[in-house]
Amino acid sequence: MENRVRYSDAELEEFKEIILAKLEKARRDYELYRSALTQSDENDTQDTSPTFKVLEEGAATLSREEAGKLAQRQLKFIGHLQAALTRIENKTYGICRETGELISKERLRAVPHTTLSIDAKIKQK
């Protein structure tokens, strides 16, 4: 294999399509998590016994906390995908930030927002 400095425009376009599809799904997922946080429970606990009310309120709090964590994680993922799109526009996408070599296409297809090759990732550990 030749020692290339960057991916071709056609290859970058392929990766851009992958990232845009993941970005669309990530935004939909984020909206689901966010709506779970802001949505008031339709089933009120006012007419249930005190024991069940405490249990239901505890479960609701736990669900909101979990939805909050998932929403925060999803926002971070969206940010990484947007940064990958910027790298595509700058034609620096797919270049390992540690080694300066091209990240394998297989890795980029699996983790399109990565900035590290497999070797660099392993060395981090």
ZINORMO-V476168 format. One record per run of one state. SS is the DSSP state (~ for helix, > for strand, _ for the rest). FROM is the first residue (numbers start at 0). LEN is the number of residues. If there is no record, write none. Layout:
# ZINORMO-V476168
ss->SS from->FROM len->LEN
ss->SS from->FROM len->LEN
This chain:
# ZINORMO-V476168
ss->_ from->0 len->8
ss->~ from->8 len->30
ss->_ from->38 len->11
ss->~ from->49 len->40
ss->_ from->89 len->5
ss->> from->94 len->1
ss->_ from->95 len->6
ss->> from->101 len->1
ss->_ from->102 len->2
ss->~ from->104 len->6
ss->_ from->110 len->7
ss->~ from->117 len->7
ss->_ from->124 len->1
